Amino acid sequence: MTDAEIFDKTKEILVDQFDLEADEVSLTTDLTNDIDADSLDLFEVLNRVEDDFDIKLAVAEDIKTVQDLVDKIKEQLAA
């Protein structure tokens, strides 16, 4: 899976979860400051990511931006 495919799928999840427009989500989007995601929101996003990508993510305090999330997904897909 390419970086672009991972980003597109991740963006779909975020757009759906937070009722956003697609152009509101970029790799530099900060999940807490730009989307106003709280810890429960992030937990739900990570669960959906795990289901949609069929991966397992560790507790992810270091995921701050969409890029961080894409990198974690890529790392797990490669493992």
N, C-alpha and C positions, 0 to 999 in steps of 0.2 A: 504494500500500500504506500503510495507516495505521500509526501508532506502535504501537498495540496488536497488530496483525498481525505487525509486525516483532518485537516483544517475544515474542509467543507462539511464533513459529518459532525465535527465538534460544533461548528457554527449552527447547524440545524438544531442540535440539542439545546444550545443556549437560546436561540431565537424562540424555540418552543417553550422552554422552561420559564423564560423571563418575559415572554410576550414582546419581543423586540422586533425591529425591522432588520433585515439581513445586513444593511449597510451600517448598522450600529455596532457590528461585531468585526473586529480586526485582530490580528495577532498581538497588537499592543494594548488591546482592551484589558483594563484592570478589572478583575472580577468583583472586587469589593467596592472600589471607588467609582467605577464607571457604570456598573450594572446594579450596584447596591445589593449584592448577594451577601446574605449572612451565613453563618456556619451551617444551618439546616439546609439552605439553598445549595450550598457547595456539596454537602453530603448527598443530596438528591441528584445533583449533576454527576458526581462521581459514580454513583450507583448506576445511573443511566449509561454513562460512558462504559462502565464495566460490562453491562449487558449488551450494548450495541456493538462494542468492539471485541467482546468475548475475551476480556483480559481481567486481571486482578490488580488493583492499585493499592499500594500501601497508604497509610494515613498521609495526607498530602498538605502539610502546613506550608510547604515551599511552593505551592502552586498559587501564584498571585495574578498572572496574566494568562490570556488565551494561549500565548506562545509556550508558557510553562506547562500548560495542560497538554498541548500538542506534543511537546517534547517527552512528557511522561508516557503518553500513549505510544509514541514511536518506540521508546525504550522498551516498553512491555511487549509490543508486537515483535520486536527483534529478539527478545529473550527466549 
